[in-house]
């Protein structure tokens, strides 16, 4: 059951964590080891993988890694990658399914990672649970933890409208999960404010039982950082 006009839960992190803990088993069963997503999505993930591999050997963080299927796919593409998820239950299931990979519990609002250590960040359908006023904090964390020249790949449900939806039941479990719909332009502007340069934007139309277009945003931390934290364009 959805409640589009419900009030926002003040502690969205706790609500999101407990919701995904509740549905983790059923959610993981929807995503078997073989990645079954759109060929367009696979091509964009492959392009991201090539960019981060070309940038060096720094690892990639898959933020909102869930049961770990996309993390494992990136590793299969030759990317040194680990997964981070808010839900301890999701992390447990990911470790069981992919024991050769590293997964840990964490929040993209405050990454437990040193500055300038990630070659890339991928966040597929995970920023959709972050309220608007927390997105600048998330993108500032992306900028902080990326190496100069590191890339970000975001994917989220989009459309011409913006808004939010509250889901209180899924897979037969009571949950309290908010979804935020945003346009690519809105998210691109916030990435730019965080010092991340836009590289490419792709929007594909819904397929099968999808109801909204999927937006993919590729951004990059500038290779040369000036004293103010912006790209140094001086001669």
N, C-alpha and C positions, 0 to 999 in steps of 0.2 A: 504494500500500500504506500502510495506517495502522498506527500503533503507539500505542494509547491510553495505555499505561503507560510510555512511554519517558521517560528523564530529560530535563529541560529543558536546552537549549543555553544556556550561560552568556551568550553574546553574541547575544541574539536579534535585535538590529538588523542585524548583518552577515548572519545566516542568512536573515532575511526579505528583505533587499535582494537577495542573490544568488539566492534562489529566484524572486523576481518578475522579475529580470533574465533568468533562464533561460526563463521561460514567457511573457514579455511579448508576443511576436508572436502566439502562439496565443490568449492571453487577449484581446488587442485584437480579434482576428477574431471573437470571440464577442459583441462589443459594437459593432455598426455605428453609423453616425452617428445614425440614428433610434433614439431611446430606446425600448426594448421591455421595459418592466417593468410590474408590477401597477398598475392604475388607483388603488388605494389608496395605493401608494407615491408616485405622481405627485401625488395630491391633498395629501399631507403635505409633499412638497417645495414645492409651490405655496404652501401656507400659510406655510411657513418663509420663502419668498421675499417674501411680502407683509409679514411682520413686520419683516424686515431693511430693506426699502425704506421702510417707515413710520418706521423709527428714524433715517434720515438717509442720507448718501452714503458712509459708510465702507465699504471693500471687504469681501468675504466670502472666506474661505479654504476651499477644498475640500481637506480633508486625506485623503490616500490617494486621489488623483484618478485614478490608473491611466491608461487611455488617453484620459481627458478627456471622455468622453461626458456625464457628469452635470454637469461644469463648463460645458460648452457649453449644456446644457439650462437651467441656472440663468441663463446670460447671455441666453438667449432669453426668459427671464421678466423681463428688465430689471434683473438684479442685477449690480452691478460685482463680478466674481469672478476669482480666479486659483487655479491648482491647485498643490498641493505633494504630492510623492510620494517615497518612500524609494528607489525604483528609478530609476537614471539611464536605463535602457532604456525604461521606461514613460514617463518625461518626454520622451524623444526622440520616441517614437511619438505622444504627445499633441500635441507641437508640430507634427509633420508633419500630423496630422489636423485640427488647429484652429490654424492659423498666426495667427489674429487674437486669440488668447488667450495669457495668460502662464502658464507652468508652470516650476517650479524644483524641484530636488532638496532634500529636507529631511526632518527627523524631527519628529513631533509631541511627542517627549519633550524637545526643545530647539528651539523654533521660532526661526528667525533673523528675528525681527520685533520692532519696538519695542513697548513697553507701550501698551495702550489705543488700538490702531489698527484693529482689526477690528470691522466691524459685525455679523459673524456667522461662525460656524464650522460647516461640515457635515462629518461623518465617517461615510460609509456603508460598513459592512462593513470598516472599517480598525482599529478598536480590538480586533477579535477576535484580532489577532495580538500584542497587548500583554499580557505576563504580569501577574498580579494585583498584584504588589508594585510595578509601574511605573505602574499606572493613576493613583494620586494625583499623580504627577509630571506626567503628561499633562494631567489636569484642572486642575492648578495653572497650566500653560502656557495652557490655554484662558482661564482667569480673567485671567491677566496681560495677554494680548494683546487681549482684548475691550474695546470701549468700554463705559462704563456703559450698561446697557440692551440690550447686544448679546445675541444669541441663539445657542444651540448646538442642532444637530439631529444626534442619533446614531441609527444603525440597526445592529442586530446580530442574528445568529441567537440564539434564546433557547430557553426551555423550563422545565419545573419542576425539572430537574436542572442541576447545574453540573459542569464538568469540562473536560478538554482532550483534544485529539487531535493526533497528529503525522502529517503527510503526507510521504512520502518520494518520491513520484512523481506527476507530473501532466503531461498532454499528451505523454507519452513522455520527459519530462526528469526527471533526478534532482534532488530538492529536499530541503529540510529546513525545513518550515514547520509551526508550531504554531497551532492554533485553540483559542480559549477560549470556552466556553459559559457565560453568566451570566444570572441572572434580572434583570428590570427593577428590582426592589427593590434588589438589590445595587448596580447601577450608579447608580441614583438617589441612594442613600445616599452614594456616593463623590463624586458631583457636588455634593451639598449640603455635604459636608465641605470641598470646594474653594471654597465660597462662591457656587455657582451654584444659583439657585432653580428648583425643578421647575415647569414650566408645563403639560405634558400628557404622558401615556403612552398609546401605542396598541400593541396586539399583534394581528397578523393571523395567521391560520392558514396553513400551507404550501399552495402552489398548484403545479400541474404536478409537476415532479420535485424540488421542495424537500422536505427531510426534517424541518426544524425551523420553529417559528413565528418570525416576524420582529418584533422589538421596536423601536419608535421612541420615543425620549425627546427631548422639547423642554425646554430649560432656558434660564435667563436670568441674566445678571449684573445685580445690583441697580443701579438708576439712581443711588441715593445711597449712597455708601460712607462708613461711619464710620471712626474712627481705628483700630479693630481689624480693618478689612477686611471687616466684615459690613454688611448693609443697615442704614442709620440709620433707626430707627423712632421716634425722639424727636419730640415735637410741635413 
